[in-house]
Amino acid sequence: MILRRLLTIPELNEDSVFLWGARQTGKSTLLKMLYPNIRYYDLLLPDAYSRLQRHPELLIEELKQCTADDLVIIDEVQMLPSLLNAVQWLIVNRGVRFLLCGSSARKLRRLGSNMLGGRAATRRLYPLVSAEIPDFDLIRAVNHGMLPRHYLANDPWYRLEGYIGNYLQQEIEAEALTRNLGTFTRFLEVAALSSGEMLNYNNIATDCGISSVTIKGYFNILQETMIGYMIPAFTRVKKRRLIKAPKFYFFDVGVVNYLCNRRGMAPGSTDFGHALEHLVVQELVAYLSYTRQRKQLSYWRTASGQEVDLVYGDADVAIEIKSSQEVQTRHLKGLKAFAEEHPSSRRMIVSLDTARRTMGDVEVWPVVEFFEALWRGEIL
């Protein structure tokens, strides 16, 4: 059972808001929980869609009597870009506030749709985070991912299969984002194997049998449809020459598990280690968004191979993620190298240790305890 989602939308007190999020992150459920008595247009309903598709002006006629105190929700707004002209008229002339929800703004931008000229703030809903789940189960999260239906399922595999199929059909095939769906499917599998690794477009292109230019375009599609995001390299150079290629992460570890055919992972396996790192990154990305942090995440890697998984801000915090059940001195090499150049940084390892401890000036955090402290505002 899930308690409440942590995303809040205070901007709605004064302005309209676009709420974006990948499919099945729980946007519609969140809206109905936060605003149970608000006027609601659900464009997934055939009647609502067909009526407003034929006559977008009906939105103005139905809401013309609204005032600045009124809030209106339009769900799956990307399905009817033509409605946004009516939305803007109502914002400007009646002061109506809108919560405009959808899976991504990609279609709206591609069609040159009215994005309301800065009259709407933008918020994003991510998959579940640990603080939203009573009795959070780390092993389940690593294996199932954090999309609500998948985390809660006894066996999420068939749901993940359907999720990938729906994404390909609805986001890729239906809107002709690529002419070769088979090649794009192969790309998804290769991209999943590369998730959390430094991007080398040429290598991925070779594996897929297509050009590196096409591969870059495919990664743009994943970002625009909110299926993934880039973590840039930390590039403030002091002594060591640094790698500058970004890393790519799918938005949910469960999707990567399915594409890589990783099932039933247990601590101690290489696959579990990769998935655990992904989950921690996923949690931190959501935290920064929900708490409206201005500083960003990056990773640090030198040309000689020294690496730190995550760097927060301008070397404020350096985080290494290990699936080891007992962190050893050898696990500190990357953080020690980082400390030589950024001695004032706070340094920590997130691991499967059973108790929090310190190793010199490095903090060792059990994963679940780290998550709890993160959401209390004690980490970043």
Protein Blocks (a to p, Z undefined) as FASTA:
>chain_A
ZZddfbdcfklmmmccdddddehilpmmmmmmmmmmbccddfkbmklmmmmmmmmmlmmm
mmmmpcfkbccddehklmmmmlmmmmmmmmmmnopacddddfbfklmmmnopaehlopac
cdddddddfklpghiafklmmmnopafklmmpmblmlmmmmmmmmmmmmmmmmnopafbl
klmmmmmmmmmmmgoiacdfklmmmmnopafklmmmmmmmmmmnopaccddddfbdfklc
cdfbdcdddfbfklmmmmnopghiaehiaklmmmmmmmmmmmmmmmmmmnopabdcdddd
dfkopacfbaghjhkaccdddfbfbdcfklmmmmmmmmmmmmmbccddddfbfbdcdehj
accddfklmmmmmmnopmZZ
